[in-house]
Amino acid sequence: MEFFLHIVLFFLSLIFFVDFIFLFSTWQSRIKIGRFSNDELWKEKVKIIAVRWLKKTPTVKVTDNDRLIIIDILRGNYKRNAIQSWQEAALLLGLNEYQKSTNDADVNASIASFVSSKLTSQGHWIVKPTEVDSVILGYAFLKLDNFDFIKNRPAFDFLYEMILNLKGADGTVAYRKHTSDYRYVDTIGFIAPFLVRYGLLFHQPEAVALGINQIRVFNAHGMLASHFIPCHTYNIKTNLPVGLFGWGRGLGWYAIGLIDAWSELPETHPEKDEVTQMVIAFAKMALSFQNDNGSWNWLITNRQSQFDSSATATLAWFFAKAKAITSIADKSEQAKVKALHYLIDFSQGDTKSIGVHSQHFDVLPFTQGFCLRTLSI
């Protein structure tokens, strides 16, 4: 009996020790927030963290649990590779933007090491992606300087084929095979920039058209009437929106998908003007929901809800690029500056399902990547 009690106590101690390690890690990282005397020191620190995290990307939890974490780990409910891929993509995009003006040796070495960990010398994926989330990582590769696009084209052709396999009869791309009746706002961020850049680089105009159409059709069915506030998703059979309107990171997914696709299009492209009008409409809506402290809420229509750094970082990038449009240039610059001055911590965790949103706000490598990306232009 005594032996049994010792065993039970051992396992209880182990469970509580794991919980303590995670809580302590979060606490000790947060006590350092705000200890920078200027933006350049902050930018350098963000870069150092991004380099470290690209080598070993922190796990983004699937669960919201902060207690009995070891049980989630043992059940396989703690992390998911698909989520990790867009963390890596954002870090790579941020570091690539940083090195354009600095040619930092550590950054270049980190990027080269990361590429070799993902792609073979023949340009194929070492581990083939299985989810559309990974397409944004492909986009990050396509944005790299001094990168052999031709040699590595097999990896990008693979992603394009994966996208086409998710394309429905309506001409748009699903998020998952098992949710083929829905079109998620997340998918715009994951695939639209890749499709436009891939199509332009490899002379595939139908890829460009698919990327733009994914945004265009979402605008028709996934927006709140004239307010231009995106919903989480819509059903392609009923064309009815499903889930929350105004989910903060949903705005972020739409924002980066739209602005990066727009940025890739040459001025002479026949659909450039149409996409420009989308950027202007979205910018005006997003500006009306920015808080005085520069942030956006996890639910933008509820000013009492938690500020969300993941939404704020992606929208900062959007406005950093949108300021190239004369009619919204000044307000976009102001919005970007305010957003950067807010950015700290507290990014929303991963969404569980339609209408089931995480209430866990913590460190997110995705946020760090977009923060660095914006600081670097």
Secondary structure, 3 states (H helix, E strand, C coil): CHHHHHHHHHHHHHHHHHHHHHHHHHHHHHCCCCCCCCHHHHHHHHHHHHHHHHHCCCCCCCCCCCCCHHHHHHHCCCCCHHHHHHHHHHHHHHHHHHHHHHCCHHHHHHHHHHHHHHECCCCCECCCCCCHHHHHHHHHHHCCCCCCCCCCHHHHHHHHHHHHHCECCCCCECCCHHHCCEEEHHHHHHHHHHHHHHHHHCCCHHHHHHHHHHHHHHHHHCECHHHCCEEEEEECCCCCEEEEECEHHHHHHHHHHHHHHHHHCCCCCCCHHHHHHHHHHHHHHHHCCCCCCCCCECECCCCCCCECHHHHHHHHHHHHHHCCCHHHHHHHHHHHHHHHHHCCCCEECCCCECCECCCCEECCHHHHHHHHHHHCC
